[in-house]
């Protein structure tokens, strides 16, 4: 099993509610969903967010696996404010506000070194509907679909052609748990992407996507356990890559070492005979092929 396979297996156990034992004392996800819905309506009434499009009820056929009784299947738009960045291409300037696209997302981080800049005026217009805040999650919708990134905002920037997931209330939903969910589900989403030369997923697709909602207390416990386990998997991945590299390089390095030892007359008589026999046999076979 590769390190990636191991990581995916652990994440799958986590999102199915099998990573940790259930706690009967946890408030069920159904009650949590009521609180999120009430907070959403409050924000809608205050004009801070828009009312999400009406989506169909969840059918049994859509549910990919069984979840604990205290969990609940929901659509992403039931628990999150799902938006996207601008689809326009503002005029680029030499200095200004970074415009982040899917090309700037890599391994859970934003690469600002390769980002282009737009004016503050254009940035303000984009941020009216697509303001990125701390603890939001970015997700590439076009091209390389995926690369979920939890924002640790230390500078101003804008986004283009990517999804923006915002918690309705950060006290009612653990965005790190959702990040782990996306880290696994991005592979399934890529398979469902549409388009020819450049694949993409739509905003409606993301809003409609199913999510197994755990009780809030369990979300926290799962995140803590994953943050304990996954660094060990990353270490395993590093060792696996080093071993694979060594395995590929070893035969060539051994050959060069033996040849060097032979030239310097440092091989034992027995090793010299073995090496000479292999050399003669190899050259004899080459001569036969040449005929």
N, C-alpha and C positions, 0 to 999 in steps of 0.2 A: 504494500500500500504506500503510495506517494504521500508526501506531506500535505499536498493540496487535497487529496482524497480523504485523508484523516481529518483535516480541518472541516471539510464539507460534511463529513459524517457527524462530527461533534455539533456543528451548527444545526444540522437536521434534527438531531436529538433535542436540541435546545428549543427550536420553534415548534416541535411537536409536544413539548411538555414532558419529555422523558429524561431530561438531563438531571433534574432534581426531584425529590419527593414532593408531593403536593402538601400544602398546609391548610387544613380545614378552617383555620381561623382567618384566612385571607378573605377580604371582601371580594365577591365574585366580579368577573369582568362585566357582567350585565349591569351592575350598579355603577361601575366605572364609566361605562358607555353613556349612562344617563347623565352623569356629571359633565362629561365632555360635550354632550349634545346641548345641555343647558348653557354652558359657557360659550359654545359656538353661537347659539341664538342671541346671547347677550352681545357678542361682538358684531353680529349682523345688524342688530337693532341700533347699535352705536355707529354703524357705517364703517367699521374698521376692516371687515372682511365681507366678501360677497357670499350670497347663498349658493351652495354648490348645486350643479345640475342634478336633477332627479335621476336616480339609478335604479335598476330593477332589483327586486328582493333576491336574496341568495338562495339558490336551489341546492338540493343535496348532491346533484351531479357535479357541481362546481367544487365541492369540498375534496381536496386532494388526500386528506388523511384525517384520522380521528384525533380529537383533542380532549383534554381533561374536562370534566363537567363544569369546573369553575371558569373555564375559558369561553370565548365566544368568537365565532367567525364574523368579520366585518369587512367592509370595503375601505380602502385607504381614505377615501373622501369622508368616511364616517368619523374618523379620528384625527385627521390632519387637514390643514389648509394646503392644498396641492396646486401650485402655480407653475409658471415657467418664465424664462427670461425673454428678452426682446427677440423678435424674429427679423428685425431690420438690421442693417449694417450702417451705423453712424459713421461720419467722417473721422478718420483716424488723425491723431495729432502727435507731435513729437513728445510732449509731456502732458500728463493729465491723469485721468482716472482709469485704472486697468479694466479692460473688458474681457472677462473670463469666459472661455468656450470649453467644449469637451476636450480639446487638445491640451488644455492646461490642467486637467485632472489626471493624477497618476498616484497609484498606491495610497489612496486616502488623503492626499495632500494637493494643494493648489500650487502650481508652478507659475509664479508671477514673473519670472525672468523672461518667459516667452510670450507673455501677454502684450497685446497692443493697447494703445491708450485712446481715450475719447475725451471730449471736453466736459467740463463740470456741468455745463448746461444740458448736454445730451444725457449725462449720467443722472441728473435730477429727474429728467423725463422718464427714463427707464425705471428709476427707483420708486416712482409713484405706484406701480403695480408689482414690482419685482425686487423690492428692497431685501437684501440678504442681511440676516442678523445672526448673532452668536448662537450656536447650537442648532441652526438650520442644517438641512442636509441637501447637498447638490447631487444631481444624478444626470449623466449624459443621456440625451434622448436621440441624438443623431450621430451616425458614424459608429464609433466605438461605444455602443450602448452599455451603460453601467458605470463603473468606477465611482461608487457612492462615497461621498466625502462629508464628514462632519465639520462644520465651519467653526474655527476658532478665530473670530474676527479681530484682527489687529491693524487693519487698514480698510479704507473705503475701496469698493470695487463694484462692478456691475456684471450681470451674466447674460449670455446669449445662447439660445437654442439648447437649454438644459432645464430639467425639472428642479423645482424648489419646494422642498417639503418643510412645512412649518408646523410646530406643535400648536394646537388650539390653546393649551395651557401647559406650560412646562412642568407644572407641579402634578399634572394628571397623566403624563405619558413620558416614558423614558426613551429619549431619542437615541441613546446608545444601543438599546435593545433593537430598535428599528434599523439602525445601521448594520447590526449583525444579520438581521433578516434580509436586508438588501444585498449584503455581501454574498449570501447564498442564492437568493432568488434572481440575481442579475443574469445567471446562466440560463434559467428558464425564460426570462424576459427576452434575452437575445434570440432564442429560438423562435419566439413568437413575433419578433420584429418584422416589419414589412418594408418594401422598397426594393429597388434593383441594385444600382451601383452603390448607393448609400442607404443602409438600413436605418430604420427609426421606429420609435414607439411614440404613440400620441399621448396627449395629456388625458384624454378620455380613457385610454387604456390603463394608465397609471391610477387614475381616480377609481376605476372600476376593479382594480386588482384586489384579490382576497388576501386577508391578513388574519392570522390566529391571535386574537387579543388575550393576553394573560392578565390576571389580577396585577395591580400596580406593584404590590409587594414582591410578587414573584418575578416581575420584570427586573427589579433591582437585584434579586438574588441570582438570577441567571446571568446578568451582566457581570456581577462580581466573580462568579465561577468561570465565565469565559475569559475574563481578564487575567485570571489565574492560570488557566490551561493553555490558551493560545500562544503565549510567549514560548512555552515549551515546544509547541508544534513548529513555531518559527525557527527555534534552535535546531530541531530535528531536520527541518528543510535545509538549513545551512550545512549541516553535516552530510546530508544526502547529496547535495550539490558538490561538495568537496570530494566525496567518495567517488561520485560519477566522473568527475574531472580526473581524479587520480587513476581510476580504472582505465580511462581512455589513453592517458599519457604513459602509463607504466610500461606496456610492451615496447614502445619506441625508445623510452629512456633506458630500458634494460638492454636493448640491442646496441645502443650507442655506448653504453657502459662496457659491455663485453668486448666490443670492437676496440675500444680505447685500451682496455686491459690487455688484449691480444697484441696490439701494436707495441705496447710498452713491455711486453714479455712478462706480464704479471699473472697470467692465467696458470693454474696448475696443469700438470700434464694431462690429467683426466678431463678437465674442462676444455683444454685445447683440442683433444680428440673429439669430444662431443660437438664442439663448435665447428671444427673442420668438417666432420661428417655432414652436419646440417648445411654447411656452405656448399660442399660438393654436390649433395643431393639436390639442393635448390638450383644450382647451375646446370646440372644434368637434365633436370626437368625443363628448364628454360630452353636448352639446346634441342630437346625433342620437339617442343612446341614450335620452334623455329623451322624445323624440317617439314 
